Amino acid sequence: MSSKDETVKVWDPFVRVFHWSLITLFGIAWWSGEDHDMERHRQAGYAIFALVVFRLFWGFAGSRTARFAQFLKGPGEILAYLKTHDGETPSDGHNPLGGWSVAGLLAVILFVTLAGLFAVDVDGIESGPLADWVSFDTGRMASEWHETVFKAALAVIGLHVLAIGYYQVLNAQDLIGPMITGKRDRVKGEAAEDVKWSPVMALAGIAGVGALTWAVMQGFRFLG
Amino acid sequence: MLAAVLAGSAVAAAASPADTIAARQANFKKMGAAMKALKDELGGGADKAKLLAAARTLASTARLQGGLFPAGTGPSSGVKTDALPAIWAQKPAFDAAAAKLVTEADKLAGIAGSGNTAAVLAQFKAVGGTCAACHKQFRAED
């Protein structure tokens, strides 16, 4: 609301629920994969697929700080940020570096998930829901990518966590709290407004993503 | 059938470790593809002819494999292989596992064309169980 408020809402509930559910589900997918519990692994994968696709949609239809157009900046702005930032002045949402980190995280996790949909295990027994549409060899290749890019995802996640730690510990800028509550302290004189989002867009996104995820879980078999 | 066994042994006896390893890997891929074909059919159209063809490929290829693990074709050969040294350290157990695969695959080939999808699915799972059990004990994790 007004700039007189002590706090400002920077993350809408969808961004926050997306973030923490993704961490949980990524952990479940990792664990069940290592444990060869493929049924659970698939379930976690479907949920991750739904989350990431919704987040992509929300990157165009969500609140101000959720939008790609707001946080994906060109090299000029990234350089300017690197030169001027003191580590303590909060950005409005993702900072110019963090924005690309988010894009990278989304890209690797989406790639891992998509590869998993087509993956076939070495015995040809366990497979992703879309493996029917590809050959055994292609499915095996998808499985290799699924694993290789998963490792890349771990690296990008590690970088993300280190960056958070850098702000959190070395610069005393709390980034974790706002991702839980949605709010952060308002800097004196800062005019940033609370983020707003459209319930209609949210419902449309949930319905669309739900339908697409259902179709993926059926392996699009109703088409053939 | 006998010819196939002999062919398998002949390859093992005459070929270099690299050739033997390549031959058995090609066979495993063929069996994996057959398993996938079975699974795709069981989850979809359940076409009897396709199920039978895949099950026969599986059964005929399975019986070649036992003979394709002569001594000297493990990781110590220097050729890239996921075959664990346990295969040769516990040869009787490995041979029994290979024989079990042949038995279960034969059973599957026997009923694959029957049209009894539930029975085929159950036997498909039995075959899959032999793959998994043997891989767990004798194959390096990806």
Boltz contact constraints between the chains, C-beta under 6 A:
constraints:
  - contact:
      token1: [A, 120]
      token2: [B, 36]
      max_distance: 6.0
  - contact:
      token1: [A, 123]
      token2: [B, 35]
      max_distance: 6.0
  - contact:
      token1: [A, 123]
      token2: [B, 131]
      max_distance: 6.0
  - contact:
      token1: [A, 124]
      token2: [B, 32]
      max_distance: 6.0
  - contact:
      token1: [A, 124]
      token2: [B, 35]
      max_distance: 6.0
  - contact:
      token1: [A, 124]
      token2: [B, 36]
      max_distance: 6.0
  - contact:
      token1: [A, 125]
      token2: [B, 35]
      max_distance: 6.0
  - contact:
      token1: [A, 125]
      token2: [B, 128]
      max_distance: 6.0
  - contact:
      token1: [A, 132]
      token2: [B, 40]
      max_distance: 6.0
  - contact:
      token1: [A, 136]
      token2: [B, 32]
      max_distance: 6.0
  - contact:
      token1: [A, 136]
      token2: [B, 33]
      max_distance: 6.0
  - contact:
      token1: [A, 136]
      token2: [B, 36]
      max_distance: 6.0
